[in-house]
Amino acid sequence: MISKTSKKKAPKKKTAAKVVKSAKTSVKKALKKPPYKAAAPILPTIALLKRYYPDAHCALNFSNPWELLVATALSAQCTDERVNLTTPALFKRCPTPQAMVKTPIRDIEEMIRSCGFYKNKAKNLKSCAATLVEKYKGEVPQNLEALVELGGVGRKTANVVLGNAFGIPSGIVVDTHVTRLSNRLGWVDTENAVLIEKELIEEVPQEDWIMLSHWLISHGRAICKARKPDCSHCFLEETCPKRGV
């Protein structure tokens, strides 16, 4: 008897639509993978930043908590240099929350016009000053919960004020430099400032929370620039997973 040969089923051909969908899925999965092999070690990196930038400090000029609160509020979508050019006249006219409350909003708008979004910022400054006078006798509160309830004050501004005016490590300030460098060093893989702060405070010692942003900002301005990082002159080149980018 002649045995019957088994017939193998021919593989199904993928339609063009399925091929495209499969390719997109592969690319999507690849994009989810971090572009770095390993993150730079946090503690040794912080030690180096501390060593190379011993004079790092808040770039905004201020002489008391009220002035820092105002300056930080003005720095949103504006450079620190521009704010420092604007605040001397503003502080002279409004040295206290009480004085800010009494100053016509149009006058405040004119004084801060060069900082951008001046109408909204002037409105927030008036609201903030009024609350300070009514609830805190004109004093800037020293806790995060109270600060974020003030007009125009978010978590970032509150962290700046608490850390630099009162020496209270309430969190880590996350600006564009901190966002960029945290990603390049492989510490985070997100552009979301809230998530970045959350991840950093879990790994960074609390005693370094206040200064970390100043060290990273100093490095971002001097070496690790946004458009063209100077990797060849960077003291973090050996451990930075994004060197040469």
C-alpha positions in Angstrom: 0.0 0.0 0.0 1.1 3.4 -0.7 1.2 5.7 2.3 -0.5 9.0 2.1 1.9 11.9 2.3 0.9 14.4 4.9 0.1 17.8 3.5 1.6 20.8 5.4 -0.5 23.8 5.6 0.9 26.8 3.8 1.6 29.7 6.2 -0.9 32.5 6.1 0.1 35.5 4.3 0.0 38.7 6.3 -2.0 41.5 4.8 -0.4 44.8 4.1 -2.5 46.4 6.9 -1.2 43.7 9.4 2.4 44.3 8.4 2.1 48.0 8.9 0.4 47.5 12.2 3.1 45.1 13.3 5.9 47.5 12.3 4.3 50.4 14.2 4.0 48.2 17.3 7.7 47.3 17.1 8.7 50.9 16.8 6.4 51.9 19.6 7.9 49.2 21.9 11.4 50.3 20.9 10.6 53.9 21.7 9.5 52.9 25.2 13.0 51.5 26.0 15.3 54.1 27.6 18.0 55.4 25.3 20.6 54.7 27.9 22.2 51.4 29.1 22.6 52.4 32.7 22.0 55.5 34.8 24.9 57.5 36.2 25.4 56.7 39.9 23.5 59.3 41.9 25.6 59.7 45.0 29.0 59.9 43.2 27.5 62.3 40.6 26.1 64.6 43.3 29.5 64.5 45.0 31.2 65.7 41.8 28.6 68.4 41.2 29.1 69.6 44.7 32.9 69.7 44.2 32.8 71.5 40.8 30.1 74.0 41.7 30.8 75.0 45.3 29.4 78.5 44.8 26.1 77.4 43.2 23.2 79.4 44.5 19.7 80.8 43.7 20.1 83.0 40.6 17.2 85.3 41.7 18.1 88.4 43.7 16.2 88.8 47.0 16.8 90.0 50.6 13.8 88.4 52.3 11.1 85.7 51.8 8.6 88.1 50.3 11.0 89.3 47.7 11.9 85.7 46.7 8.3 84.8 46.5 7.6 87.7 44.1 10.7 87.1 42.1 10.0 83.4 41.7 6.4 84.1 40.6 7.7 86.5 38.0 10.3 83.9 36.7 7.6 81.7 35.1 8.2 81.7 31.4 10.9 84.3 31.9 14.7 84.4 32.5 16.2 85.0 35.9 18.3 87.8 34.3 15.2 89.6 33.2 13.5 89.2 36.6 16.6 90.6 38.3 16.4 93.7 36.1 12.7 94.1 36.9 12.5 93.5 40.6 14.6 96.5 42.0 11.9 99.0 41.1 9.1 96.7 42.1 10.7 96.0 45.5 11.2 99.7 46.1 7.5 100.4 45.4 6.2 97.2 47.0 8.6 96.2 49.8 5.9 94.4 51.7 2.6 92.5 50.9 0.8 95.5 52.5 2.4 97.9 50.0 1.6 95.5 47.1 -2.1 95.5 48.2 -2.2 99.3 48.1 -0.5 99.6 44.7 -2.8 100.0 41.7 -2.7 96.9 39.6 -2.0 99.0 36.5 1.1 100.3 38.1 2.2 96.7 38.9 1.5 95.7 35.3 3.7 98.4 34.0 6.6 97.6 36.3 6.6 93.9 35.4 5.6 94.1 31.7 9.0 93.0 30.4 8.6 89.6 32.3 5.8 88.5 30.1 2.2 87.5 30.9 2.3 90.6 33.0 -1.5 91.0 33.4 -1.9 87.5 34.9 1.2 87.8 37.0 0.1 91.2 38.4 -3.3 89.8 39.2 -1.7 86.8 41.0 0.7 89.1 42.9 -2.2 91.2 44.2 -4.1 88.1 45.2 -1.1 86.6 46.9 -0.3 89.8 48.8 -3.9 90.2 49.9 -4.0 86.6 51.3 -0.7 87.1 53.1 -2.1 90.3 54.8 -5.4 88.8 55.7 -4.3 85.3 56.9 -0.7 85.6 57.8 -0.2 89.2 59.0 2.0 90.0 56.0 4.4 87.1 56.6 5.3 84.4 54.2 4.2 81.0 55.6 6.8 78.4 56.1 4.9 75.3 54.9 4.1 73.9 51.5 0.4 73.5 52.0 -0.1 77.2 52.9 2.2 78.5 50.1 0.5 76.6 47.3 -2.9 78.1 48.3 -1.5 81.6 47.4 -2.3 83.2 44.1 0.1 82.1 41.3 2.1 79.8 43.7 2.6 76.2 42.6 4.7 73.5 44.1 7.9 74.6 42.2 7.6 78.2 43.6 6.9 76.9 47.1 9.9 74.7 47.0 12.1 77.6 45.9 10.9 79.8 48.7 11.0 77.2 51.4 14.5 76.0 50.4 16.2 79.2 49.6 14.5 81.6 52.1 14.0 79.3 55.0 16.4 76.4 54.4 13.5 73.9 54.5 13.9 70.9 52.2 10.3 70.5 51.1 11.1 68.9 47.8 13.3 69.3 44.7 12.9 72.2 42.3 12.5 70.9 38.7 13.1 73.4 35.9 14.1 72.9 32.3 17.8 72.3 33.2 16.9 69.8 35.9 14.5 68.0 33.5 17.1 67.8 30.7 20.0 66.7 32.9 18.0 64.2 34.9 17.0 62.5 31.7 20.5 62.6 30.2 22.0 61.1 33.3 19.4 58.3 33.1 17.8 59.1 36.5 14.4 59.5 34.9 12.6 58.8 31.7 9.9 61.5 31.6 9.4 65.2 30.9 6.7 65.5 33.6 8.1 67.7 36.4 5.9 66.2 39.1 7.1 62.7 38.3 10.7 63.8 38.0 10.5 65.3 41.5 8.9 62.2 42.9 11.5 59.9 41.5 14.4 62.1 42.5 13.3 62.6 46.1 13.2 58.8 46.5 16.9 58.5 45.5 18.5 61.8 46.5 19.4 62.3 50.2 17.2 65.0 51.8 20.1 67.1 52.8 20.9 67.6 49.0 17.3 68.4 47.9 17.7 72.2 48.1 21.1 72.4 46.4 20.6 69.7 43.7 18.7 72.0 41.4 21.4 74.7 41.7 24.2 72.2 40.9 22.3 70.8 37.9 21.4 74.3 36.7 25.0 75.4 37.0 26.2 72.3 35.0 23.4 72.8 32.5 24.5 76.4 31.8 28.3 75.7 31.8 28.6 72.3 30.1 25.5 70.3 29.5 23.7 72.8 27.3 20.4 72.1 25.6 21.5 72.5 22.0 25.1 71.4 22.1 26.4 69.7 25.3 30.2 70.0 25.7 30.7 66.3 26.5 34.5 66.4 25.8 35.0 68.8 28.7 32.5 67.2 31.1 33.7 65.7 34.4 30.7 63.3 34.2 31.6 61.9 30.8 32.8 58.5 32.0 29.5 57.7 33.8 26.9 59.7 31.8 25.0 57.3 29.6 24.1 60.0 27.2 27.6 61.3 26.5 28.1 62.6 23.0 24.4 63.4 22.5 
